[in-house]
């Protein structure tokens, strides 16, 4: 390749992103978990287990070379030269040992004896009790024994739990359970075979769309799959489409913000060439689907005629 040799390219590809940032741009590294970092510039760009993934853009890699070309927009030749010459070369780039603790095997948190706090919390967010009850009945949702948080479960085609995320009922806490496989997102499946999946960023957004559909069309809401990506990266969607080849239509309900819009465009570029019908239907009345649901419910409440006061009799 003009400008750089094969040896330089090979050398550049040996440098992982964590080592590069720690040596040359340490202020970019922000610890976000026991075995995870994010970058200061892009808070959705996570570094873990030797790999990095930029959730809001749906791209990732392993090497610093990938990062410089895909994120920083530097040309391939310039990126190789940056990693092999000057300041970078003087560091010799011996991989820095992170000494991370071995990741815990995936395990669902213990369940509480009931789901009362979860049901009350979701009702307060506007979720229809029938939607919540169906999730609980299918083993997709339960109350954490210790923290009483919502635990949303993602299962594979055999029904085995592969992913879970928590949402606090008394706080703003939210996060994935350690060891979760993000290829298997939370999904409320259709009651029968369906050719359409509706895609969201968060489980509560998925339940919000299910609630809106139930309020509009009764039991017809069960005729669609409601999938959560836990972000905007399409890993869970791609796996779900692989596991359900009958699905040919994808409706995107990602957030109405820059990250959601970029994520939707990325998914369209991935799926439309493969013959999928992709429609982008973001919330228009609020940033996300749950906020839109609550707005609609408040508007409906305000539009109801006030009850007439009873006549006063002596």
C-alpha positions, 0 to 999 in steps of 0.5 A, a space after each residue: 500500500 502506498 505510504 506504509 509497508 505490510 510490516 507497519 500495517 501488521 504492527 499497527 493491527 497489534 495495538 488494542 484500543 485500551 493500550 493506545 488510549 492509556 498510553 497516548 490519550 489517557 484522559 479519554 478513558 473513563 471507567 464505567 464498570 468493573 471490567 469496562 471503560 467508555 471514552 470521555 468524548 463518546 459516552 456510548 463507546 465502550 471498551 471491554 474484554 479487549 474489544 470496543 463498541 460504539 453503541 449509538 453508531 452500531 460499529 465496533 472493533 478491537 484495534 486502535 487502528 479500527 478506532 482511528 479510522 472508524 471513529 476519528 475519521 483518519 485515513 488508513 495510511 495516516 492511522 498506521 503512521 500515527 501508530 508506528 511513528 513519532 510519539 506512538 512508536 516511542 512507546 513501543 506499544 507493549 500491551 498494557 495489562 489491564 488485569 481484569 477480573 474474569 467475567 462472572 458467568 451469566 446468572 439471573 438475580 434471585 426473584 422476590 416472592 411477588 412482583 407487586 413493586 414492579 407492577 406498581 412501578 410500571 403502572 406508574 409509567 403508564 404500562 397497561 397491567 395486561 401487558 405487564 401480566 403477560 410479561 410476568 406470565 412468560 418469564 420475561 419480567 420479575 422483581 429482584 429479591 434484593 433491590 425490588 427492581 424490574 428484571 427484564 429477561 432475554 431468552 434464546 429460541 430454546 427458552 434459556 435466559 441469555 440476557 437480562 437488564 435491571 431498572 430501578 423501581 425506586 431510583 433511576 438505576 438501569 444496567 445490564 446483568 453481568 455476563 449478559 449476551 446482547 445478541 439476545 435482547 428483551 422481547 415480548 413475542 407475538 402470540 402467533 406467527 407474525 412477519 413484523 417486529 417492532 424495535 425499541 431502545 429499552 424494554 419499557 419503550 417496547 411495553 409502551 408501544 404494546 400498551 398503545 396498540 392494546 388501547 387502540 385495538 384490543 387483543 390485536 396488540 398480541 399480533 406483533 413482536 416487541 423487541 428491545 435492543 438495550 441501546 441502538 446497536 442492532 445485535 439483538 435485532 439481527 439475531 432475532 431475524 436470524 432465529 425468525 426467518 418468517 419476519 420480513 417487516 421491521 418497524 423502528 421505534 428508536 428514540 427521537 434524538 441524534 443517537 436514535 436517528 443515527 441508529 435507525 439509519 444504520 439499521 435501514 442500511 443493513 436490512 433494506 439491501 437484504 429485502 426487509 421492509 423497514 419503516 422508521 416510526 419514531 415517537 413524535 410527541 416526545 423523545 422516547 416511546 414511554 414519554 409519548 405514551 404518558 403524554 397521550 394518556 395525560 391528553 386523553 385524561 384532560 379531554 374527558 368531560 368533568 363529572 357533574 356534581 351531585 345536586 344538593 338537597 335539603 
